Amino acid sequence: MPSTRKRPDQARRSERSRQAILAATRELISEVGYRRVSIEGIAARAGVGKQTIYRWWPSKGAVIFDAFLALSDGGEGGGEGIALPDTGDIEADLKAVMRATAAEFADADFERPIRALNAEIVNDPDLAAQYREKLARPVDDAKKARLRSAQQAGQLSAEADLDLVLEVLYAPLFQRWLHRSGPLTPEYADALVDITLRAFRP
């Protein structure tokens, strides 16, 4: 008589293992720093074998980047394919994005590993280059695409330097987070958008 017992859901089990690996990676980076994280340590913390990690990632660096990328909406593909909201109202769209960004940086689960990564980037040019290539540049490209749409709609000056717009918008938030110099509130996020738009409106 054939067994009626269901087979284990391999896809679900694999996804649980993958998420456990990513979470273990972020925890270890927060605890011991980027350089001291090892594949062995990640495997032990996640409760999987090293071969499971190598099935999905070719190196420690690849695991670490996916662990960071999975914190945000970019997901494992990094910034590729992302787009900012475009309701036709640049002020509303930027405030939604900046509020979400401030909330992320105020979230301890996001903040600890990102702070650890930034500390390593300062002294590791190769890591900094990977970060720019895999995450920062694609995300900035998505932001600039939304700003260009606002320029075409006459909501931003056609002559505005979009790299400068992003610096004015994001740099104060990043500095406040980096130096722990003030709260990252929705009101602060809104104020940054207001100041930026006043500076770059037609």
KAGIPE-V679061 format. One record per backbone hydrogen bond with DSSP energy under -1.0 kcal/mol. NH is the residue of the N-H (numbers start at 1). CO is the residue of the C=O. Records with the same first field share a line. If there is no record, write none. Layout:
NH = CO / CO
//
This chain:
10 = 8
13 = 9
14 = 10
15 = 11
16 = 12
17 = 13
18 = 14
19 = 15
20 = 16
21 = 17
22 = 18
23 = 19
24 = 20
25 = 21
26 = 22
27 = 23
28 = 24
29 = 25
30 = 26
31 = 27
32 = 28
33 = 29
37 = 34
42 = 38
43 = 39
44 = 40
45 = 41
46 = 42
47 = 43
48 = 43
53 = 49
54 = 50
55 = 51
56 = 53
57 = 53
63 = 59
64 = 60
65 = 61
66 = 62
67 = 63
68 = 64
69 = 65
70 = 66
71 = 68
72 = 69
75 = 69 / 72
78 = 75
79 = 134
80 = 77
82 = 79
93 = 89
94 = 90
95 = 91
96 = 92
97 = 93
98 = 94
99 = 95
100 = 96
101 = 97
102 = 98
103 = 99
104 = 100
105 = 101
106 = 102
107 = 104
111 = 107
112 = 108
114 = 110
115 = 111
116 = 112
117 = 113
118 = 114
119 = 115
120 = 116
121 = 117
122 = 118
128 = 124
129 = 125
130 = 126
131 = 127
132 = 128
133 = 129
134 = 130
135 = 131
136 = 131
137 = 132
139 = 135
140 = 136
141 = 137
142 = 138
143 = 139
144 = 140
145 = 141
146 = 142
147 = 143
148 = 144
149 = 145
150 = 146
151 = 147
152 = 148
153 = 149
154 = 151
155 = 150
157 = 200
160 = 157
165 = 161
166 = 162
167 = 163
168 = 164
169 = 165
170 = 166
171 = 167
174 = 170
175 = 171
176 = 172
177 = 173
178 = 174
179 = 175
181 = 176
185 = 183
189 = 185
190 = 186
191 = 187
192 = 188
193 = 189
194 = 190
195 = 191
196 = 192
197 = 193
198 = 194
199 = 195
200 = 196
201 = 197
//
